[in-house]
Amino acid sequence: MHNEDLKMRTKGFALAIIKFCEALPTDSTAKVLAHQLLRSGCSVGANYRAACRGKSKADFISKMAIVLEEVDESAYWLELLSDAGKIQPMTAKALLREANELAAITVASINTVKRNMAQAQGTLQSTV
């Protein structure tokens, strides 16, 4: 997946989270959970954009780790809303699927960069 495609996908995730939260009940528990979900769900894309501007491969990996934390946290809040009976489980199904897919893409990206760094290091050592 290309950078711009993932930027659009993470932004789409944030927009879907916003719409989802706006439709939640207005009791105090749902408001607190919605706030947490909004924060983590919207930060996935913001942190991915920051990762794309990383100063080095190590900086990219570090920022992508934050993306992974935020998308996993978003899944947690979605699960909690469902388990607390604030939403029907099917209501969050698509968002949970997208969160899991974004997590898998993030892990694959981190692993690819780490593998490339290790290969580059091996190439450097073999030429010395």
N, C-alpha and C positions, 0 to 999 in steps of 0.2 A: 504494500500500500504506500502510495506517495504522500509526502508531507502535507500537501494541500488537501488531499482527500481526507486524511485523518484530522486535519484542522476543521474541515467542514463537518465531519462526522461527530467530533467532540462538541462542536458548537450546536449541532442538531440535538445531541444528548442533553446539553444544558437547556435548550429551548423546550424540549419535551419534559424535563424536570420542572421547569417553571410552570408550564401548563398543568402538569400533574399536581403540583403543590397548590396552585390556585383553586383546584377543584376539591381539595381536602376539606373535611369537617373543620369547624371553627372553634372547637373546644380547646382548652388550654394544652392538653397533651398533644393533640394533632398540630397545634401551632408550634410548639417546641420542636417536635420531630420534623415538621416541614421546614423550619428555619435551618436545622442541621442538614437536611437533605438538600436544600437550596444552596447552602454554602459549599458542601462537598461536590454536588453535581455540577455546579457552575465552575468550580475551580479545576475540574478535569481539563477542560479546553484551555483555560488560561495557563495552566502549568505546562500543557503540551506545547503551546506557543512559546513559552519561555524555554523549554527544552530545545526547540528548533533553533533558538538563538544562542544555544550553549557555546561557551568559549572554547571548549575542548570536548573530546569524546567522553572523558571522565565527568565533565560538567553535564553533558547530555544524559549520561547514565544516572547521575544523581537526581536530576530534575525529572527524569522518567520514573524513577522510584517514587517520587511524590505523586505523579500522575496515577501510578498503580495504587498507592495508599488512598487517594481521593476517590477513585472509582470503586475500590473495595468498600470504603466507608459509605458511599452512596448505596451500594447493594445492601449493606447492613441496615441503613435507615429504611429502605424499602421493605426489607424482611420484617423489621420491627413494626412498621405500620401495619403490615398484614397480620403478623402474629398478635398484635394488640387489638385486632378487630376494627381498626380505623378505616380499613379498605378491604374489599374483596380480594383474595389472592390473585385472581385473574386480572385484576385492574393493573397490577404492577408487573405482570408477566413479561410484557415486551420491554419494559425498562430494565428489568433484571437480566433479560437475555442480552440486551445491548451492553449493560455494564459488564457482564461476563465476557462478551466478545471483545470489548475494549481492553479489559484486563489481559486477555490472551494475546492481543495484538501488542500491548505494551511489554509484556514479558518477552515475547518473540523479538521485539525491537531491541530490548536491553541485551538479550542473549546474542543477537547478531552482532551488535557493536562490540560486546566483550570478546566474541570469537574472532572478529576482525582485528581487534587490538592484539589478541594473543598471537594470531598469525603474523601480524606485522612485527611484533616483538621477536618471534621466532626467526623471521626473515632477516631482521637486523643482526641477531646473534649469529646466524649462520654465515653472514658476510664478514664478520669481524675476525 
